[in-house]
Amino acid sequence: MSKSKALSTLRRYLRATYRRSHDDPPIVKWARRVVVLVVGSTVLLAGILMIVTPGPAVVVIPAGLAILAIEFVWARRWLKHFRDAARQVGRRVSGKGPEGREKGEPSPPDPLSQEERGK
């Protein structure tokens, strides 16, 4: 599939999704928002409680944020922050830098030299 065809397909899908979500009556929008808020906050609070009690808080907190991110932008931001922090911890634990290389390991050579780029 070509790049332009893939983008066209993606645009059509997003437009259809946008229209479908905006065609709902206001009561359905608010009901969905309330259900997402109640379920997501319950899961998030359970995860926060698991920080001090035994349980997989590291799994449950992002799950609660993901549920809340369905309807709330602030939850998407927190989820992105949580994901970035988890990646940083993973890099520190594995001893790898931001590019995925071992610390102290030289950078890979540039595949195209200045002459080959035409500069």
Protein Blocks (a to p, Z undefined) as FASTA:
>chain_A
ZZklmmmmmmmmmmmmmmmmmmpcfklmmmmmmmmmmmmmmmmmmmmmmmmmgcjfklmm
mmmmmmmmmmmmklmmmmmmmmmmmmmmmmmmnopafkopaehiacdddfbdfklnoZZ
